[in-house]
Structure formats: structure tokens, C-alpha cells
Amino acid sequence: MNVQTVTQAYPRKSKLVWLWGIIPLVLLFAILYLITRLGTGITSESVAPIEVLNVQKIVLNDEGFKINVLNSGPEDVTIAQVVVNDAFWNASFDPSPTIGRLSQSVVSIPYAWVAGDPYEIRFITTNGLIFVGDVPVAMKSPEPGAKLFGEYALIGFYVGIVPVGLGLLWFPFLRRFSDKGMQAVLALTVGLLFFLVIDTFQEGFELGAEAPGVFQGSGLVWFGALLSFLMLLAIDQANERKGSESGRRVAFKIAGGIGLHNLGEGLAIGAAFSSGEAALGTFLIIGFTLHNITEGIGIASPLLKEQPTWRTFLCLACLAGGPAIIGTWAGGFVFNDTLAALFFGIGAGAIVQVMYVIGKMIVREARKYGTPAISWLNFGGLTLGIVLMYATALLVKF
Amino acid sequence: MSFDPKRPVSRRDVLKWGAAGAAGIFGASVLNPSSWFAQTVKAMDKHELHTALQHGSHTMAHGYDPSKTLSKGLKSAIDALTAFDYGKVSIRADGKTVRDYELVAYDGEVEIADGIKFPGWTFNGTIPGPTLRCTEGDILRIKFTNGSTHPHTIHFHGIHPTNMDGLEPIASGAEFIYEFEAKPAGLHVYHCHIPPLAKHIHKGLYGNYIVDPIKPRKPARELNMVMNGFDLDLDGGNEVYTVNGYAFAYQAYPIEVNVGELVRVYLSNMTEFDLINSFHLHANFFRYYEVGADPEARPIFTDTIMQCQGQRGILEIEFPSPGKYMFHAHQSEFAELGWMGFFMAK
């Protein structure tokens, strides 16, 4: 039905139009009311009680375990007993062992845990359902404080700002390339970003799978990706109407996209650290710096034909690398799988959009010089980008 | 951190290691080494050490304190200690004592630990079912009504005609009268014998059945105990272990006995999934008669015995002095998952 027929049928009174908008809602509430009062008329009952508890965070301190439990099921859940490594154990609940829908409770278990041992904490509900929280390696949870704050910042600094900043230092070198060479560097950036986008999606889905089912973690990755992609596109198109696109803006967008990616990485790092899953290995941090250094090249590439100041570079490094610090803080102190999945989705969408813009830049440049967009040199650059990321990833994935 | 070679290492795992590496660098290069030493010295501070020790002993002392709330399940477990069903007694023309029992199988939720319900299959509404008791030579007539949604039977241990062995399924809603002479003397068990057996037994269809010898045993304070387990998540392993169907029942309410008095425990094991169960008494010994059918048998004098499923025996205990005598399965796991209690000797 199109709007015209509506206005023809009800040409005079706007009040009636409002009524037609309200009637379905009124009927909906009437039906809901009747169902809640009289039942659905469908006699089948669920065979097993539907209860879903999510163990969100396990803190180990001198007193024992402190566990944050979320009820993401359709009904209230009451925890009847707590079993630690096959033994019933005392536990206190704040605010209550009965947890309402989408509410949380903190379970405190006095326990003399042994450092380095694994623990399995089971929650038995009044309906006899069992939900498990695992402590893979018992280790005293870091306590929030200025020192830890500083430590987390340093971790973020290593995985974010250091590699990006070092990568940007290649700028003067890349500038001396020919036009064709610069095109190849742009292609290389597309390759790097392509690797990152795949990686970001993968991480997002992994975290999304761990998030409580009710929040649809995997869906959030897609929604975040689509919306961030479209939003950046909308900003671009609005700006294109006003004026032309500068390489500086593209660089800032790349930095923003990579920043979101690094924010996600920071979240995962902080969470791993606070949950005691992290093990020592200086070689790996070196590997990471190598792996992420290419991000800097990617950010520098759109600037090759402009005259950026050192302040631009400082801003870019902070924008791309800084979120790793914020992510590490957030992950370490208030980790949340759901939000992390969303951030990864947003990051992936942003990176896809940047790939799209750089792709357009390459096509434009190629047209200007009358060379094919996918010349052997450009193809080589793109391949090199992916290979570089893949090869440096081998350093840290074994 | 365990490393499974089959599991692909995700980038996030690597991030975790990398993050730890960062901490390593941090520790090695950034912090002033002398501050580390200062901290170590501080950790040795007397006051801190003292509080740490005090704290440690405090947390270890109370692993689990069972609730004293007298719930239906807890009450049922306490009742089961001393509830013996002698049946409806009548004398047959030939002078034999006839005992009529009624057992009804039905499905229902039973409380097996504080706040935890188990969707069970029961005889007369409890797990274990009622303890049937009679004297050797009595004629037993057990009217079995199947009020459950599944076919069930009652298979009694003991000597009886094979057509009374409880192998023929009694359909849902049907009735059957098992009739046989009670023999031999001793402690026996009964349980449903419909395949799959593990299912029908672990769901709760079992109980003790005591045949007293014609020459009565010495007078004693008599207690009935069935060791069992409950599989809550249906993974073929028990999550809760109990005696008489309620975890930590006699830890919440210790069994009161008198010093010097003979205490006789009729103990059987109906635990499904686990190979054995056991009984261990603290600070005392007891005499153990396997089944208790042989009046000439020489008992074992011990503080720990074990039974496989369906195995049972009679324990005779005297408590030498007042106090709280713990008893539990000597599989620590079973003990801490509910199979633990106390005798309170006065």
C-alpha cells in the first residue's frame, strides 16, 4: 500500500491515523494479558527446567574465590549448593542466592586454594542443574591500584603505541618511492588490513561465542561491523559533497580502525592477565611488536604525497596505539565478553571501510597515470602485505 | 597453563602469553630491583605472617557447614534410620506368620541436599524406599502397584522361587503380588530390575530388606543405612553422595547413641556408577558381619569396610566414651560430596 491511498482513504482527520497506529498495540497488550492470565492453550510443558547461569568473572584473593554470576535464562535461578573440586563448600551470596533474570550475584567461597592448581567450581541450582566455573591456574588476582594501572598501561604501550610509532618512522623512506612504488605501498596496506580484518572477525566471533547466549555475541560482531562500516561511509559521503578527500583524513581513519582493533586486543590481554591465564614469555612480546609494526606502515601510506608535521604522526600513533592501553585497563578491571565482541565487530567494520577507501585511492591513482589498478607491482604489494602479517604472526602463533 | 597440541592456538592465547611477556619486561627493566627486595622483606614481617597463618587455619576449619533447616528430605533421612516396616501381620492356617506389605512406585521430586531436588523414581515416595523387616521363615506378600509412567519390578535378594524374582515387567498402572518365604536371615536389598538397570536403579528404586534370624540377635539400638549417589546432570557419574538419601544429614543432626550401648547398623550399598562405596568410623572400631546370614560367621574387627553395589552387611559398634565420632565413606570425594556424618555418644 502506498502513502497516497492512505491519505485518500482518510484525507481529513489526523486523529484517526493515530488511532490506526495504536490499535495493534492495544490488541497486542490485550492478548499478552489474556495469555498471562489464562495460559497459551498449548499444553506441552518443557521437560527440563530452563536455567542459564553464566560465570562472568572469578577473582582469587586471600579469602578464597569471589565469583560474579549472571542469570541469562528466562526465569529466576536459585543456587542451592556450591561444589569446589568435588567437595561441597560454604558460600555466601551478595545480594542473594536467588538471581533474577539478567541480574547478577557475587558468590564468596572461603577456600585455601593452592597456587598453580586448577579448580572447578560448580553451582547446583534448586532444580538440580549444574553450572561450572573453571580456574585453569589458581593465581592471586591482581588488585586494582595505581601500580597495576601503570603495569596495564605499559602492556598496552608495548602492543599498541611502540609498534605503530616505529612503523610510522618509515615515512621518510617510503616518501622517496616513485608513484608506482607508492601505489604498491597502498596495495601493501590493503593486504595488511585484509589480514587484520579476518583476524578481528575471528577474535570477535570467539569472544561472542563465550558471551552469554542471550546477548547474541556473534550477532553483535556483525551488527557492529555493518554499522561502523556504514557510518564511516556516511561521514565520507557527507564530506565528499563539501570538499575533496585528503590523504591525512584517510590516515586518521586507518588509525581509528586499527585503534579499535588494538582496543579489542587490549581487552583480551587485560582479561587474560586478571584471570591468571597469562604465562611469562618475553619472546612473545618481541614477536608482537614485530607483528604489529606493519600497522604503522599502513597508517603512513596515504600520507606519502602530503606534508604532514611531526604532530600529525604523534596524533596518529596515539589514536592507533593508545586504545590498546584503554583496552587493557577495561579488560583487566571490568572485562565483558559481550562488549569485547562488539568492539571487535566495530573494529572490523572500520577496517573494511578503510580498505574500501584505499582501494578507491589506488584505482584513482592508476587512472591518473594510465596504469592498471591491479598491476603486477600492486598485486605484489598486496601479497607482500598479507605475507608479512602471516609470517610475523607465525612468530607469535606456535 | 596446559598446552594441548591438538587445539589450535588462537591469536588471543598468544596475546595472553604476550601480555605476560610484557609483565616480564616490566618486572625486569622498569621497576627498581631494590623495591622488589624491600617487598620480599616486608612479606616476612611477623605480623603479616601471623595473620596469614591465622587466616589459613580459619578457612580450613570450615569447608562445609550443612544447613540445620529440617527440610522434608532431611527429616525423611533421619526417619529412615529407625523406620522398619514389619508389614500387616496375620497368621496362616498352618501357623506361619504372613506379612503383607504395600509398595507403590511413582515418579516424584525428592530433596537430596539442602535446596537440591532430584527428579526420582521412588518406592512409596522416598529414596531409598521403606525398609522391609521380617523374621526368617515368615511368608511375605508384597503388593506392588506401579504408579509410575514406566514399567518397573521389585527384585528381592535372598532365596525364593524364580517366578517371584522380579524380572517380569509390571506395566504402568498394573499390580503384582510378590509372595515368598523370607530366607536366609541377614540384611538384603531390593530394587527394580528393568533394563536399562543403571537408569532404573540410580533413579531411586531400591531399599533395604532385613530378615531377622529366628534366634534373635542381641538387643541393640538398630539403625538402617543405605549408601547411594545421585547423578544430577545425567552424565553417568554422581554429583551427590548420601546415606539414606540426604547429603550430610547426620552431620547436620548427629545420630545420638549411648556410651556402652550396642549399636547395630544395617548397611548396604546401592550406589550406581561408582564401583564401590565404603564406611569408615573415626576413633573407634566395629565388628562387621558380611550379609549377616551365617550365625557362625566370625566378624571382621575393623574401622573401615567397603561394599560393591548390592553388597551389604551388619555393623556392631560400641562407643567407649562420650564424644562426636565421625563416620563417612573413605573415598574422600564421596565424603565431601555428602556422605559424611557423626555419632554423638553420651
Interface residues (C-beta under 8 A of the other chain):
Chain A: D62 E63 G64 T78 A80 Q81 V83 D86 A87 F88 W89 N90 P110 Y111 A112 R122 I124 T125 T126 N127 G128 L129 I130 P136 V137 E151 L154 I155 Y158 V159 D199 Q202 E203 E206 L207 E265 A268 I269 G270 A272 F273 E277 A278 A279 L280 G281 T282 F283 L284 I285 I286 G287 F288 T328 A393 V396 K397 F398
Chain B: M1 S2 V9 S10 R11 R12 V14 L15 K16 W17 G18 A19 A20 G21 A22 A23 G24 I25 F26 A28 V30 A52 H55 G56 H58 T59 M60 H62 G63 Y64 D65 P66 A113 D114 G115 I116 K117 F118 P119 L232 D233 E239 V240 A247 F248 E333 E336 L337 G338
